Amino acid sequence: MNNPVVLKIGGSVITDRSSAVPKALPDTIERLAGEVAGTCVNNPLILVHGAGSFGHPLASQFKLTEQFDTKGLIETHRSVKTLNAMVVDAFVSAGVPAVPVHPLSCALLTQGRISDMQTAPLREMLNRGLIPVLHGDVAMDSVRGAGILSGDQIVPYIARKMGAELVGIGSNIDGVLDSEGRNIPEITPAIFDRIRKYIGGSSHTDVTGGMLSKVQELVELADESGINSRIFDASAAGNIIRFLQGETMGTLIQKNK
């Protein structure tokens, strides 16, 4: 089996992040499913999607980044699981052999960071031609009881464990932007500290750190494991295909040259 590609589709792409209640964008989800279905790639694929308005408002309401709350954990997981089912159903309808994987059931946090996550089932899924679909979720925490597990943390963890060929982060903007709103074509660990002040958070409720958190996770991935990542605009039709076919787009994050 070739090394997999790990692709995350942001919650800002598949949901209305400005909504205070869960609101999916089914037409966009169907388009993304069609693009994946219509792309011929040599590498197995692991999908991760963000929680968007199905997760962040609830997590904020129940203060899940600050405290353990039984009702908050249950309701947030039920909500993000609903979005995951919509995504998986759309991909299956498009002919993609997608299967759901809920991080609440397979990941353990310690102080908010993944300390253990079962990846053997993912490897077997890939061996059998399936496409696992994970998502931002709540997860049990050995210290705090429970916490928020962002897709932005899941992606580099899986990439390391699975020896990913490439990582893609499909956002709703064209890569990482500087203070003038221009795309930064390449980021390496050597220049990250210099440009991090230009990288913002999210314009909507976000309990996971926004763009800066994404970039920091991926810079560490490149520095420690040599795995390249690309942040690009997945809200533009055809860009998922372009990414999977290896085209240059958005922002490339790679190790120092």
Secondary structure, DSSP 8 states (H G I E B T S, - for coil): ----EEEEE-HHHHB-TT-SS--B-HHHHHHHHHHHHT---SS-EEEEE--GGGTHHHHHHTTTTTS--HHHHHHHHHHHHHHHHHHHHHHHHTT--EEE--GGGTEEEETTEEEEE--HHHHHHHHTT-EEEEE-EEEEETTTEEEEE-HHHHHHHHHHHHT-SEEEEEESSSS-B-TTS-B--EE-HHHHHHHGGG----SS--SS-HHHHHHHHHHHHHHHH---EEEEETTSTTHHHHHHTT---SEEE----
